[in-house]
Amino acid sequence: MITPQQPATFNVSFEFFPPKSEKMEKTLWASIERLAPLNPKFVSVTYGAGGSTRERTHRTVQALKQRTHLAPAAHLTCVNASCVEVDAVVDAYAEAGVQHIVALRGDPPDGIGSRYDAHPDGYQNTADLVAAIRARHAMEISVSAYPERHPESPDWDTEIDVLKRKVDAGATRAITQFFFDNTDYYRYIDRVSDAGITIPIVPGIAPIHSFKSVARFAKGCGARIPAALAARFDGLDADPKTHELVAATVAAEQVEGLRRQGIRDFHFYTMNKSDLVFAICHLLGMRPSAPPVASAEKPAIAVV
Ligand code: FAD
């Protein structure tokens, strides 16, 4: 139980995607400015499908490094690139002072559901990519985790084995695909710990900006929409104000539930929007703190 007399601490991190227009760039930076005072442990920037945002991801990560006190993490995938090309991207990040890569295999170039064929001269899987980064630089390396299994996964043994290989190769943290039923996450954590995996498995929280879009996206990536969740958004498609209030409540309840079970780190999929994430953090007791010092490892937030 968290009380003001005994403040607990927790950490948040925020995920953004690289903007592709001036307008989107303005929205992104407005969101970063609003969320930065919450003192995130790190902020990550995604890599477009098939490596399509290579330059934009790099520019955004570099701007975060140069213009803010935040610790940026660059997502990087193996898709459509040779090992030499991927190594060059990693080295450029290291040179720019970026200390954290989110290492991923990436979706098949023909889209989710199609067969994944690795680039003939590229890293064949995520564990290979992690090992290559680890061999070149002493960076933080985060990887993905799937509490409801990846859609390509044949069974749980394979699923956990793939995670274990990434950890053995040098991953220091896993961030989960978003999920809406916390019991899926708890069961997954049990499987992970039974396999002797000890790195933090940080829950990925997706605030529902649009239930319709999230439901569509969830279908593609194998995340389940519980009927009770769908019922809470029923009839709100044309009522954005109520939709937003419900979304804040739903996500705050989810995070509060995880926190009651002792989870202390949360990764938010922001979609480059700040209002919902800020409101959820506020509901959880987080308040903007004094401007943090420029260091990779930020102090955790005090819950008031
Ligand atoms: P892995 O974890 O390496 O593998 C995924 C799954 O595939 C495994 O869990 C397993 O089920 C199966 N699998 C892998 N290897 C084998 C094998 N040898 N035999 C049998 N089964 C196997 N995509 C992007 O394009 N850009 C991003 O920026 C991005 N960021 C992401 C961030 C997070 C936190 C998460 C959870 C996902 C992200 N993705 C991103 C999506 C990700 O690229 C896709 O889910 C992709 O299909 C798998 O990549 P991965 O690194 O998760 O793969």
Residues whose N, C-alpha, C, O or C-beta is under 5 A from the ligand:
A	BS01	FAD	T46 Y47 G48 A49 G50 H75 T77 A103 L104 R105 G106 D107 T126 S144 A145 H150 E152 S153 T158 E159 V162 I175 T176 Q177
